[in-house]
Amino acid sequence: MEVLHAAVRRRAPQVAAAIVLDAEAGLRRLCVTYRDAGPYAVGWGGTAYEWRSGPASGLPLPADPERAADSIAAALGALTRQEPSAP
């Protein structure tokens, strides 16, 4: 979760993101909120990240943390920072 948390903070710094403990499952989740969207939980599904709550609950996100962060930001309606292209 730390890698995804860092990616969300880097790619969409306006999104509020915090790692929280899901006491029922005993697993850590990333809780994300932007404006009036959320809070929604994101977890690791073994091979990829996935939404654990909200309207997309159960749907997969990319396994790559940077791509997952972009997908999370888009779902919340937040813009993402684009990485500068290599020379």
C-alpha positions in Angstrom: 0.0 0.0 0.0 2.9 2.4 0.6 3.9 2.3 -3.1 0.3 3.1 -4.2 0.0 5.8 -1.6 3.2 7.4 -2.8 2.0 7.2 -6.4 -1.3 8.8 -5.6 0.4 11.6 -3.7 2.8 12.2 -6.5 0.4 11.9 -9.5 -2.6 13.6 -7.9 -1.5 15.6 -4.9 -5.0 17.1 -4.5 -6.5 13.7 -3.7 -6.6 13.0 0.1 -5.0 9.5 0.6 -4.3 7.6 3.8 -3.4 4.1 4.6 -5.9 2.6 7.0 -6.4 -0.8 8.7 -9.4 -2.8 7.7 -9.9 -4.3 11.2 -12.5 -6.8 9.9 -10.1 -8.2 7.2 -6.9 -7.4 9.1 -5.5 -5.8 5.9 -4.3 -2.3 5.0 -6.3 -0.3 2.5 -5.8 3.0 0.8 -8.6 5.4 1.6 -9.0 8.1 -1.1 -11.2 11.2 -1.2 -11.4 14.1 -3.6 -13.9 16.9 -3.1 -17.3 15.2 -2.8 -16.1 11.8 -4.1 -15.3 9.3 -1.5 -14.1 8.2 0.9 -13.4 5.0 -1.1 -11.1 2.1 -0.2 -8.6 0.5 -2.5 -6.9 -2.8 -1.7 -4.6 -5.4 -3.2 -6.3 -8.4 -4.8 -3.3 -10.6 -5.2 -2.4 -9.7 -8.8 -3.7 -6.1 -9.1 -5.2 -3.3 -7.0 -9.0 -3.2 -6.8 -11.7 -1.0 -5.5 -13.0 -2.2 -2.1 -15.8 0.3 -1.6 -17.8 2.8 -3.6 -19.6 2.6 -6.9 -16.8 0.6 -8.5 -16.4 -1.9 -5.5 -14.9 -5.1 -6.7 -13.6 -3.8 -10.0 -9.9 -4.1 -10.8 -7.4 -1.4 -11.1 -4.0 -1.7 -12.9 -1.3 -3.7 -11.0 1.2 -0.9 -11.8 1.0 1.7 -8.9 1.5 4.7 -11.2 -1.3 3.6 -13.6 -3.5 2.6 -10.7 -3.0 6.1 -9.2 -4.0 7.7 -12.5 -7.1 5.5 -12.6 -8.0 6.4 -9.1 -7.6 10.1 -9.8 -9.8 9.8 -12.9 -12.5 8.0 -11.1 -12.6 10.7 -8.4 -12.6 13.5 -11.0 -9.1 14.8 -10.2 -6.4 15.8 -12.7 -3.1 14.0 -12.7 0.4 15.3 -13.1 2.0 14.2 -16.3 5.6 13.0 -16.0 8.0 14.9 -18.2 9.0 12.9 -21.3 12.6 11.7 -21.5 14.8 13.6 -23.9 
